[in-house]
Amino acid sequence: VLLPLKRLLLPAWAKKRFYEVLKETESRPSHQRVSLNSIGARRFQARGDGRWDRHGRHTLFGQLWQKARVWPPEQFRLPRGDYAFSVEFEGEGGEDAGGLYRAALDMAIGEVQSSFLPLMTPTPNQ
């Protein structure tokens, strides 16, 4: 009788337990403020000379990585809706109420798939 229901009950229980564990392990770390040079990153990309950011200094992804790699894992175990850090773009105005954070992540992830930071290999069907 319960066998047909197993497929329905098990995923629901697993999902519920997953969210319980996330809730149990979340933390409230000190808030980090990250200053990024987006102007320099755009200039680096605009050169178009085929160079890539080997040391993580020129791209936003590299700048974020250099800063975040020393943070403890707890920095990223946040309650749903919280941000791991706030962003400030050097030489640009703006108060980070979520928009600069999203813009920085959008640009950084875009770089991962670019020729400036070849971390992902394009597939033939790209």
C-alpha positions in Angstrom: 0.0 0.0 0.0 2.8 2.5 0.9 5.1 1.4 -2.0 3.4 3.6 -4.6 3.5 6.6 -2.1 7.3 6.1 -1.5 8.2 8.1 -4.6 6.1 11.0 -3.3 7.0 10.9 0.4 10.8 10.4 0.2 11.6 13.5 -1.9 9.4 15.7 0.3 11.1 14.3 3.4 14.6 14.8 2.0 13.8 18.3 0.9 12.4 19.1 4.3 15.5 17.6 6.1 17.8 19.5 3.7 16.3 22.8 4.6 16.4 21.9 8.3 20.1 21.2 8.1 20.7 24.5 6.3 18.9 26.3 9.0 20.8 24.5 11.7 24.2 25.4 10.2 23.6 29.0 9.1 25.6 31.7 10.8 25.7 35.4 11.3 29.3 36.4 10.5 30.8 39.9 10.5 29.8 41.7 7.4 32.5 42.1 4.8 32.8 45.1 2.5 34.5 44.4 -0.8 36.0 47.2 -2.9 36.3 46.2 -6.6 37.9 48.0 -9.5 35.3 47.6 -12.2 36.7 50.4 -14.4 40.1 48.6 -14.5 38.3 45.3 -15.2 36.5 46.9 -18.2 39.7 48.4 -19.5 41.5 45.0 -19.2 38.7 43.4 -21.3 38.7 46.3 -23.8 42.3 45.8 -24.7 41.5 42.7 -26.7 45.1 41.7 -26.8 44.4 38.0 -25.9 45.9 38.2 -22.4 44.0 36.6 -19.6 44.0 37.3 -15.9 46.5 34.7 -14.6 46.8 36.2 -11.1 43.3 37.4 -10.4 44.1 41.1 -10.3 42.3 42.5 -13.4 38.9 40.8 -13.7 36.1 41.2 -11.1 36.0 37.5 -10.6 39.8 37.5 -9.8 39.4 40.5 -7.4 36.5 38.8 -5.6 38.4 35.5 -5.4 41.5 37.2 -4.0 39.4 38.7 -1.2 36.9 35.9 -0.5 39.4 33.0 -0.5 40.6 33.9 3.0 37.2 34.2 4.5 36.0 31.3 6.8 33.3 29.0 5.3 30.8 30.5 7.9 30.9 33.7 5.9 28.8 32.0 3.3 26.3 30.0 5.5 23.8 32.8 5.7 20.1 32.9 6.2 18.0 33.0 3.1 18.0 36.5 1.6 21.2 37.7 3.3 24.3 38.8 1.4 27.8 37.4 2.1 29.3 40.8 1.5 28.5 44.3 0.2 30.2 45.8 -2.8 31.7 49.2 -3.5 33.0 50.0 -7.0 36.2 52.1 -6.8 35.9 55.5 -8.3 32.1 55.1 -8.8 29.3 56.3 -6.7 26.5 54.1 -5.3 25.2 52.6 -2.1 24.9 48.8 -2.1 21.4 47.9 -1.3 21.6 44.7 -3.3 22.1 46.2 -6.8 25.8 46.6 -6.7 26.1 43.1 -5.2 24.1 41.6 -8.1 25.9 43.7 -10.7 29.3 42.5 -9.4 28.2 38.8 -9.4 26.7 39.2 -12.9 29.9 40.6 -14.2 32.1 38.1 -12.4 30.2 35.1 -13.7 30.2 36.6 -17.2 34.0 36.7 -17.0 34.2 33.0 -16.1 32.9 32.2 -19.5 35.0 34.7 -21.4 38.4 34.6 -23.0 39.8 36.9 -20.3 39.4 34.3 -17.7 39.2 30.9 -19.4 38.0 28.8 -16.5 35.2 27.1 -18.6 35.9 25.4 -21.9 33.4 26.3 -24.6 31.5 23.4 -26.1 31.1 22.9 -29.8 27.4 23.7 -29.6 28.0 27.1 -28.0 
